[in-house]
Amino acid sequence: MATKDGENEWEGRWGVPILRFREKDDEKSGPERENKKKEVGMGDVEKRPITNEVVRILETALKYQVPPPPPPPLPPARSKNYNVSLPPPPPDNSNVPLPPPHSGEVYGMCLKNTGSNQGAHKDIGQPGSEKLKPENICLVKPLRASTWEIMLGKINLPLPDIIKAILSLDSSAMSVHQLYNLIEFCPTKEEMEIVKSYTGYKKMLGQCEQFFLECAKIPRIKPKLRVFAFTITFSSQVNNLSESLTTIKDATKEIMESTKLVKIMQIIFTMGNKLNACTTEGSTGGFRLDNFRNLGYTYATDKKITLLHYLCKVVAEQTPVLLDFDKDLIHLQSASMIQIKSWHEDKYAIINGFEKAQNEFDASDNDGDVSARFREALKSFLDSADDQLPPLTSSFNEVAQYADSLAVYFGEDPSCVPWEQVITSLVRFVVKFKKAHNENLQREDSEMKKIGESC
């Protein structure tokens, strides 16, 4: 297409940029340019460039194209200066004793700031900076050492005083819970060997390692800790077991000596025989423990009341004095909280603990002066405990006989029906009896109200 200035443009088929060219005489203007066109014979007709001329123009443009600017030059490489002064060599630590190769693995050294915490953020060597110096050498695994430091911190006693309290069986120095923690995390034989074989500066060791060194001086430290714990808990164990035995014995005697309960059982037995008279079962040979449970599951024809409701009605009408039969069973509720298995375990724990204490007392005879205080304190305990065990054992055997006789009293086999099952059945019967009696009273009140309204 032609421009206003007479320029000619050419555009390719595939979006080639428009090529503009001028003739040699394009610089002429005005009449000279028009005369030139007339000479050629074109007039107002545009002159189209031929293909060769277009190619020549493109080649010329590419040839004289301005190249892109070169990249910026790289900075000159720094030359290595091998004349820089080296830092002074470290001090000679050959005289500082180190643990031998067979003494185990040294897990690390704890660093402690000698000043405030703000000094730890300053660079060492600057004015006002505070240096960090090694404090502790860890021979035990860090997690285990941290656990020991926490336990020892809660005891809040110097390490020698803790060992002294263990050997003298001083229960005022630490609680039973703290003592159980010491037993659970007691140093192993390998840890003892690692700590004992350390030949370096002892004060550089951590608190855990120093306590292990103190424990290494005591033969059989773990059995002694267990004996110490037993001496603390012995009195409470004996008292708890004695109270349980007394409760079981009292509850059993109250059940077997209650005349009101016997009369209620007779009424239940009579009702059962009357109900079974017209059946193939006939009359029963005696009272069984299941009779208490079956009362609440035997319904009348109207499905509104059970045989237990009828029992409460008969007792209320004929012998109302029997309604408070549960007042004779004072220890029944507290006895239901006791399990036969638990007080058997308590008995064996006391006996086994006493035997282990006696064995440790005999074994410490060969320990020398280290266990002298331990033997003296333990002997005093064993003499006192030896006076309490025979009565406790005798009472235990007596109560066991009472428990078996209770099952026989209700016509059951003690080997099949344990004592706690008998007690549980009686507790449920007492609760259901009171509930049924209250429901009868509510039913009577509602009937009286209906009669009053109808009148």
Summary of the structure (lengths in Angstrom):
residues: 455
radius of gyration: 52.5
end to end distance: 123.6
largest distance: 155.0
contacts: 1127
relative contact order: 0.07
helix: 62%
strand: 5%
